Amino acid sequence: MKQIALIRGDITQLDVDAIVNAANKSLLGGGGVDGAIHRSAGRGLLEECRKLGGCDTGEAKITGGHNLKARYVIHTVGPVWYGGKHQEKELLTNAYRNSLKLAGQHHCKTVAFPNISTGVYHYPLTHAAEIAINSTYSFLLEYNADMTVIFCCFNEENFSIYNHLLQKKPYSAVFSSSGSW
């Protein structure tokens, strides 16, 4: 069943097939959600990431979940916002689509995304949420993917933006503010 869900919570605590990491190009950890995922997953994630040789913006790579409840971590690098004049929209769309392709290739039925590029990369929140929702919806339809995609928002501002945008869409969405899955 194709489904899009929205929760407010900590992505590192979700019991899903895969969580997506808003990573930097090195894949060796950083701040925000990237640092939280690395801390929660433990040293094994860092060791596995070292073998991947980094990741280009808009691309995605997959590792095991290590100490997380999730079986996999899909690492994707979103674009830094430069005012929308440097292919930011295309690169962010690719980050979502390439992450979903990897999830499908690894038979993931549940995939959770954070708000990619909206932290230190300064992508405008509403614009980033529109891209996330539209690229996910397009992917699910194009590939007829039997998958539940969860947008996991850490703060109320992002949760409200996603909630507002998802209510305008003509497909099934589950809304929960409990933070659990």
One Martini backbone bead per residue (centre of mass of N, CA, C, O) as a GRO file, in nm:
protein
  181
    1MET     BB    1   0.095   0.038   0.024
    2LYS     BB    2   0.046   0.362  -0.035
    3GLN     BB    3   0.213   0.597   0.192
    4ILE     BB    4   0.180   0.898   0.388
    5ALA     BB    5   0.359   1.021   0.669
    6LEU     BB    6   0.331   1.208   0.987
    7ILE     BB    7   0.581   1.316   1.226
    8ARG     BB    8   0.682   1.396   1.558
    9GLY     BB    9   1.041   1.350   1.609
   10ASP     BB   10   1.284   1.091   1.643
   11ILE     BB   11   1.443   0.921   1.396
   12THR     BB   12   1.629   0.727   1.578
   13GLN     BB   13   1.349   0.578   1.708
   14LEU     BB   14   1.263   0.428   1.460
   15ASP     BB   15   1.070   0.134   1.347
   16VAL     BB   16   1.227   0.076   1.051
   17ASP     BB   17   1.383  -0.002   0.767
   18ALA     BB   18   1.444   0.319   0.702
   19ILE     BB   19   1.667   0.584   0.731
   20VAL     BB   20   1.737   0.920   0.664
   21ASN     BB   21   2.034   1.099   0.593
   22ALA     BB   22   2.146   1.431   0.636
   23ALA     BB   23   2.427   1.459   0.477
   24ASN     BB   24   2.747   1.482   0.404
   25LYS     BB   25   2.993   1.413   0.172
   26SER     BB   26   3.163   1.225   0.375
   27LEU     BB   27   2.974   1.049   0.590
   28LEU     BB   28   3.119   1.127   0.898
   29GLY     BB   29   2.949   1.335   1.009
   30GLY     BB   30   2.780   1.585   1.225
   31GLY     BB   31   2.521   1.768   1.250
   32GLY     BB   32   2.230   1.721   1.359
   33VAL     BB   33   2.097   1.447   1.223
   34ASP     BB   34   2.370   1.325   1.158
   35GLY     BB   35   2.483   1.317   1.448
   36ALA     BB   36   2.247   1.159   1.575
   37ILE     BB   37   2.279   0.903   1.408
   38HIS     BB   38   2.572   0.838   1.479
   39ARG     BB   39   2.533   0.819   1.785
   40SER     BB   40   2.305   0.596   1.782
   41ALA     BB   41   2.459   0.377   1.598
   42GLY     BB   42   2.759   0.406   1.617
   43ARG     BB   43   3.075   0.312   1.515
   44GLY     BB   44   2.990   0.124   1.277
   45LEU     BB   45   2.891   0.347   1.089
   46LEU     BB   46   3.155   0.493   1.044
   47GLU     BB   47   3.311   0.252   0.928
   48GLU     BB   48   3.121   0.209   0.684
   49CYS     BB   49   3.142   0.499   0.564
   50ARG     BB   50   3.449   0.498   0.498
   51LYS     BB   51   3.399   0.285   0.249
   52LEU     BB   52   3.223   0.486   0.046
   53GLY     BB   53   3.359   0.770  -0.048
   54GLY     BB   54   3.118   0.924  -0.023
   55CYS     BB   55   2.889   1.195  -0.152
   56ASP     BB   56   2.689   1.337  -0.370
   57THR     BB   57   2.482   1.562  -0.461
   58GLY     BB   58   2.170   1.378  -0.482
   59GLU     BB   59   2.272   1.132  -0.361
   60ALA     BB   60   2.297   0.773  -0.253
   61LYS     BB   61   2.357   0.569   0.043
   62ILE     BB   62   2.407   0.244   0.209
   63THR     BB   63   2.349   0.109   0.537
   64GLY     BB   64   2.349   0.000   0.824
   65GLY     BB   65   2.198   0.052   1.151
   66HIS     BB   66   2.302  -0.096   1.389
   67ASN     BB   67   2.184   0.059   1.688
   68LEU     BB   68   1.931   0.079   1.546
   69LYS     BB   69   1.606  -0.002   1.456
   70ALA     BB   70   1.697   0.030   1.188
   71ARG     BB   71   1.831  -0.150   0.925
   72TYR     BB   72   1.876   0.130   0.771
   73VAL     BB   73   2.093   0.377   0.611
   74ILE     BB   74   2.024   0.663   0.419
   75HIS     BB   75   2.251   0.857   0.242
   76THR     BB   76   2.210   1.210   0.185
   77VAL     BB   77   2.277   1.500  -0.027
   78GLY     BB   78   2.202   1.810   0.004
   79PRO     BB   79   2.159   2.130  -0.073
   80VAL     BB   80   2.272   2.436  -0.083
   81TRP     BB   81   2.149   2.753  -0.037
   82TYR     BB   82   2.162   3.003  -0.333
   83GLY     BB   83   1.863   3.115  -0.426
   84GLY     BB   84   1.801   2.899  -0.677
   85LYS     BB   85   2.071   2.916  -0.897
   86HIS     BB   86   2.202   2.591  -0.834
   87GLN     BB   87   2.003   2.337  -0.863
   88GLU     BB   88   1.846   2.278  -0.595
   89LYS     BB   89   1.582   2.139  -0.678
   90GLU     BB   90   1.708   1.897  -0.832
   91LEU     BB   91   1.889   1.795  -0.599
   92LEU     BB   92   1.661   1.743  -0.393
   93THR     BB   93   1.497   1.553  -0.563
   94ASN     BB   94   1.725   1.343  -0.594
   95ALA     BB   95   1.756   1.272  -0.297
   96TYR     BB   96   1.478   1.141  -0.274
   97ARG     BB   97   1.477   0.944  -0.518
   98ASN     BB   98   1.744   0.789  -0.449
   99SER     BB   99   1.648   0.690  -0.174
  100LEU     BB  100   1.397   0.532  -0.278
  101LYS     BB  101   1.547   0.341  -0.464
  102LEU     BB  102   1.715   0.204  -0.246
  103ALA     BB  103   1.480   0.104  -0.080
  104GLY     BB  104   1.361  -0.075  -0.302
  105GLN     BB  105   1.621  -0.254  -0.350
  106HIS     BB  106   1.586  -0.333  -0.018
  107HIS     BB  107   1.279  -0.387   0.057
  108CYS     BB  108   1.139  -0.137   0.166
  109LYS     BB  109   0.834  -0.036   0.347
  110THR     BB  110   0.988   0.169   0.550
  111VAL     BB  111   1.043   0.532   0.534
  112ALA     BB  112   1.248   0.790   0.681
  113PHE     BB  113   1.239   1.148   0.685
  114PRO     BB  114   1.386   1.429   0.698
  115ASN     BB  115   1.483   1.770   0.671
  116ILE     BB  116   1.631   1.841   0.395
  117SER     BB  117   1.848   2.129   0.398
  118THR     BB  118   1.717   2.313   0.658
  119GLY     BB  119   1.954   2.380   0.813
  120VAL     BB  120   2.273   2.465   0.743
  121TYR     BB  121   2.164   2.488   0.428
  122HIS     BB  122   1.902   2.692   0.413
  123TYR     BB  123   1.644   2.581   0.319
  124PRO     BB  124   1.339   2.654   0.256
  125LEU     BB  125   1.091   2.503   0.416
  126THR     BB  126   0.849   2.499   0.217
  127HIS     BB  127   1.004   2.425  -0.038
  128ALA     BB  128   1.122   2.158   0.072
  129ALA     BB  129   0.848   2.022   0.133
  130GLU     BB  130   0.736   2.024  -0.154
  131ILE     BB  131   0.958   1.848  -0.274
  132ALA     BB  132   0.927   1.604  -0.093
  133ILE     BB  133   0.630   1.540  -0.159
  134ASN     BB  134   0.636   1.541  -0.474
  135SER     BB  135   0.867   1.330  -0.515
  136THR     BB  136   0.732   1.103  -0.360
  137TYR     BB  137   0.466   1.082  -0.510
  138SER     BB  138   0.592   1.031  -0.790
  139PHE     BB  139   0.743   0.775  -0.718
  140LEU     BB  140   0.506   0.597  -0.622
  141LEU     BB  141   0.365   0.609  -0.899
  142GLU     BB  142   0.587   0.533  -1.106
  143TYR     BB  143   0.671   0.254  -0.927
  144ASN     BB  144   0.448   0.127  -0.759
  145ALA     BB  145   0.509   0.157  -0.457
  146ASP     BB  146   0.524  -0.050  -0.162
  147MET     BB  147   0.508   0.222   0.055
  148THR     BB  148   0.611   0.391   0.352
  149VAL     BB  149   0.628   0.740   0.401
  150ILE     BB  150   0.813   0.930   0.641
  151PHE     BB  151   0.774   1.238   0.799
  152CYS     BB  152   1.025   1.359   1.024
  153CYS     BB  153   0.970   1.600   1.266
  154PHE     BB  154   1.135   1.776   1.518
  155ASN     BB  155   0.956   2.030   1.473
  156GLU     BB  156   0.676   2.230   1.463
  157GLU     BB  157   0.723   2.392   1.206
  158ASN     BB  158   0.757   2.154   1.008
  159PHE     BB  159   0.502   2.003   1.081
  160SER     BB  160   0.304   2.228   0.990
  161ILE     BB  161   0.388   2.241   0.697
  162TYR     BB  162   0.330   1.946   0.620
  163ASN     BB  163   0.040   1.933   0.711
  164HIS     BB  164  -0.067   2.149   0.519
  165LEU     BB  165   0.031   2.017   0.248
  166LEU     BB  166  -0.101   1.730   0.282
  167GLN     BB  167  -0.406   1.828   0.290
  168LYS     BB  168  -0.392   1.898  -0.035
  169LYS     BB  169  -0.376   1.602  -0.099
  170PRO     BB  170  -0.506   1.315  -0.307
  171TYR     BB  171  -0.399   1.129  -0.057
  172SER     BB  172  -0.292   0.923   0.167
  173ALA     BB  173  -0.268   1.025   0.515
  174VAL     BB  174  -0.080   1.018   0.813
  175PHE     BB  175  -0.134   1.155   1.142
  176SER     BB  176   0.122   1.228   1.389
  177SER     BB  177   0.252   1.343   1.725
  178SER     BB  178   0.400   1.104   1.892
  179GLY     BB  179   0.685   0.984   1.760
  180SER     BB  180   0.583   0.705   1.655
  181TRP     BB  181   0.623   0.364   1.470
   0.00000   0.00000   0.00000
